[in-house]
Amino acid sequence: MSPYIMSTLLLALGLGTTITFASSHWLLAWMGLEINTLAILPLMAQHHHPRAVEAATKYFLTQATAAAMLLFASTTNAWLTGQWSIQQMVHPLPTTMVITALALKLGLAPLHSWLPSVLQGLDLTTGLVLSTWQKLAPFALVLQLQPSNPIILMLLGLTSTLVGGWGGLNQTQLRKLLAYSSIAHLGWMVLVLQFSPSLTFLALVTYIAMTFSTFFMFKQAGSTDINTLATSWAKAPALTSITPLLLLSLGGLPPLTGFMPKWLILQELTKQDLAIVATLAALSALLSLYFYLRLSYAMTLTISPNNLMGTTPWRLRSLHPTMPLAISSTLTILLLPLTPALTMVLAL
């Protein structure tokens, strides 16, 4: 792809998200989401592979459906209440429709089935954009909603954590595993959204850092499924040695960064007398931890057969940038001691 076209698409991607961030009117927010969707479609289909074109088509259809539902809900709210402001979404019917539309955009269960198949058809870089940047604009709208009945958010969050854990158990493709990981993490964020928005924001920031390092690590190792992970020790031994820490941080194991948001969310749910919800969420985290352990075992404790792929390959120097991976890996592993400072900053 031409650098000029790539720059234009990336600028449009940033513009769409920024418009949604800055808007207090539903039409402007909808317009930002549409710009965002249209900007990423050429990036998804740039390799002209049938799987990439299929993924772009699926993504366009689901996002267009969610955008149409969002526009219909906001118009219904304006008809019922006379208000176009995002903060004035007070009627339960359009509020429920908007939450459903945004859940479809984010990939929350049970509206999640498009996400694993779309992510599987993309390369790792575009998949990283889809898993992180594309979540920001819909999440900003969810944060501004104040539903009178919080049951729908609780059900979406709890279902997402359970589906994200169960769905990843029998997967061998790394991109599908990361899709189910994204569903589970978003479920944790939505669970605590109505009680502590600052805690949701903290969970989102740590999720982006951990997902960034995981995608970059798989890209550096050149792996797209579990079987090829066994050869990564020959390509990047230092990276392979820290990979279990990155994966276990995604699973939420102490003393790594991923433990911080799960710990604080469970604490907040317990304060709200939601012990059963907190227990189910903690049990679903064990399911996610199992498939992260599978990846760690396949990458570091297995040796591939003694063939050309399993021996140290003669190769040129890697052209992948290592500074973003180094920064995000450090954040993924070592951010837990800063928990008091982060919670104080977000409380301000």
N, C-alpha and C positions, 0 to 999 in steps of 0.2 A: 504494500500500500504506500502511496506517495506520502512523504513527510508532511506536505501541506494539508492533505486530506485528513491525515491522522491528527494533526494539530487542531484542525477545525472541529473534528469530532470530539476530541478530548475537551476543548474549550466549551463546546455545546453541552457536554456531559456535566462539566462544572457549573455552567450557567443554569441548567435545568434544576440542579440541586439547590443552588443559591436562591433562585426565584422561589422555590417552595419554602426554603428556610425563612425568607424575608417577608412572605406574604401573610396577610391576615384575612384575605378574601378567598373564598373557595374556588372561584374561577381562575385566579392567579396561581393558586396551589395546583389546581388541575393542569394548567398550562405548563408549569414547571415539570410535573411528572411526565407529561407527554413529550416534552423536549428531551428529557432524560431517556425515555424509552427509545425514541427515534434515533438518538445519538449513538446508543450502544448497539443497535441492530447491525450496522455495517461492520463494527468491530467483531461481532460474533460470527458473521458470515465471511470474514475476510479471506479465509483459507480455501473457500470454495469446495470443501469436503461435504459429501452428502449428509454426514452427521451434524456438521456445523450449520448447514442450511436448515436441516430439520429442527435443530435446537433454536435457531433464530426464529423460525416460524412458530414453534410452540410458545416461545417467550412472547412474541408479538401478540398472539391470540389471547394468552392469559392476561397480559398487561392491558390490552385493549378492553377486555371484558371488565377488568377491575376498574379501569378509568371510566368506562361508561356507567358502571354502577355508582362510582363516586360522584360523577356529574349528576346522575339521576337523584341520588340521596341529597346532595347539596341544593338542587333545585326544589326538591320536595320540602326541605327545611325552610327555604326562602318562601315557599308558598304557604306553609303552615304558620311560620313565625314572623315573616317579613324581614329576616336577618340573613345576610350573606357572610357574616364574620365567622371565622373558625371557632372562636371562643363562645359564640352564641348558638352552638349546636346543642339545643336543650331538649328537643322533642325525642322521645325514645325510638320512634320508627326510623327516621333518617340517621340517628346516631348508630343504631344497630346495623343499618345498611353500610354506613361509612366504615365501621369497624370490620365488617365482613370484607369489604372491598380492599381495605388496607392489609388485612390478613392474607388475602389472595396475592397482593403485590409482594408482601414480605415472604410468603411461603410458609405461613403458620399452618400446622395441622388443624383440622382435616382438609385444608385447602393447599396441601403441600406437594401433591403428586407430580406437578410439573417441574419442580426444582431439581430432583436427582437426574431426570432424563435430560434436562437442558444443560446442566453443569457437565454431564458426561460427554456431551458433544462439543465442548469448548476446549481450547488450550488453557494451560494453567494460569497464564497472565490475565486473559479475559475472564476466566473463572474467578480469579481473585477480585477483580472489579465487581463482578456480579455478586459475590459473597459479602463484600464490605461496602463499597461506595454506593451501590444501588439500594442498600438497606436504609441509608441515612434519610432520604427525603420522606418515604412513607413513615419512618419511625418518628420524624419530627412532627408529623401530623397526629400520630397516635399519642404522642406526649401532650399535645395541646387539647385533646378531647377529655371531657369530664363526664363520663356516662353516669346516669343516675342509678343504673343497675349494674354493678360490677361483675355479675355472674358470668357474662359472656367472655370477658377478658380472662377470668380465672379458668374457665373451661378451655379456651384457646391455649392458654399457657400450659396447663396441666397436660392436655392432649399432645401438645408439641413436645414436651419433655419426654413423654412416654413413647411417642412414635419415633422421635429422634434416637432414643435408645434401642428400641426393638428393631427399627428399620436397618440400622447399621450392622446388626449382628452377622448376617449372612452375605455381606458384600465383600467382593474382592477388588473392585475398582476403587482407586483412591479418591477420585472426584465424587463418586456417589457417597463414599464414606464422609467426605467433607460436607456434602450437601446435608446428610442426616445430622452431622455435627452442628451445622448452622441452624437447622430446625430446632434441635434440642436447646442450644444456647439462646435462641430467640424466645423459646418458651419460658426459660428462666427469667428473661427480662420482662416479659409481659406479665408474669405471675406477680411481680412486685411493683408493677407500674403505677397502680392506683394508690399505693400506700407510700411509696418513696420514689418519686421521679429521679431524684439525684442518684439514688442507688442504681436505677435502671441505666442512667447515663454512664455511671462507672462500669457497669457490666458490659455495656456496648463498647466502651473504649478498650477494656482489657480483651474483649472478644476480637476486636479488629487487630490488635497487636499480635495476639496468638495465631489468628488465622493467617495474617500476613507472613509471619515467620514459617508456618507450616507449608503454605503454598510455595514460598521461595525455596524452602528446603527440598521439596519434591521436584521443583524445576531444576535446581542445581544438581540433584541426583539423577535427573532424567527418568523418573519413575512415574508410571500411571496406574500400575496395579501392584498387588502384594508380591507377586512372584518376582518382579524386577527389583524389589527392594533388597533382595538377598545379594545382589551384585553391587550395591551402592558402596560397600566397604572398600571395594577396589577403586572406585572413582573418587571418593571424597571421605577418607577415613576419619578426619577430624570432625567433619560435619555429621557423619554417622554416629560418632560417639555421643554427641549432644542431642541427637534426634529423640531418644526416649524421654529426655527432660521436656522437650517441646510438646510431645504428644501427651505425656502425663500431666503437663500443665493444662492442656486443653481438657483433659478429663477431670481436672479439679483436685489433684492430689497435693496435699501439703508436703513440703513447705514452698511450693511453686506459686506463681502468680495466679493461676486459674482457680486456686482454692479461695482467694479473697472474695470475688463476687458471690460464689455459692455460699460461703460461710455467712456473709452479711445478709444475703437474701433469706436464708433459712432462719437467721436470727430475727429478721423483720417479720417473717410469716408467723413465727412463734409468738412474737409480741402482739400480733393481731388475732391471737387465739385460733390460728389455722393449723393446728398440729397435724391433722390428717393430710392436708395439702403439702405441708413441709415434708412429711414422711414419704409420701409418694414421689415427690420431686427428688429427695435424697436417694431413694431406691432406683429411680430412673438414671441418676448419675452413675450408679454402679454398672448399669448396662452399657452406658457410653464408655466407662473406664475399661470394660472388657475388650471392646474392639480397638481401643487405643493400645492396650497391652498386646493385642495380637499384632498390630503394626510394629510395635517396639521389638517384639520377639522375632518377627520375620526379618527385621532390618539388622539387628545386632547379634542375635544368637543363632542364626542359621547361616550356613555356608553353601553357596550354590554349587552345582556339579562342576567338576574340574574341566571346564571347556574354555573357549576363548572369552566368553562373556564373564566367566567367574575368576579369571586371572587379572592381574593388574594391567589395564589396557595402556598401550602406547597412545599418547594423545597430545594434542596441542594444549596450550594454556587455556583454561576456561575463560570465556568472554562474558559470563554472567556477572553482573555487579554484585559484590559481596557486602558493601557497606549497609544497604537496607536490611539484608539478612542478619548482619551482625547486631544492628541496633534493635531490630524487632526481637531477635533471640534473647538479647540481654533483658529486654522488658518482659518477655514471656517467662523468664526463669527467675529474675531477681527483684520483682516489683513488690513482693509480699511485705517486706519490712516497712514499706512506705504507706501501708494501709491507713494508719491514723492521720497522716498528713493529707492523703487524698480525700478521706472522708471529711476532714475539716475544710478543705478547699471547696468541695462540692456543697457542704452545708452553708457556706457563705453565699 
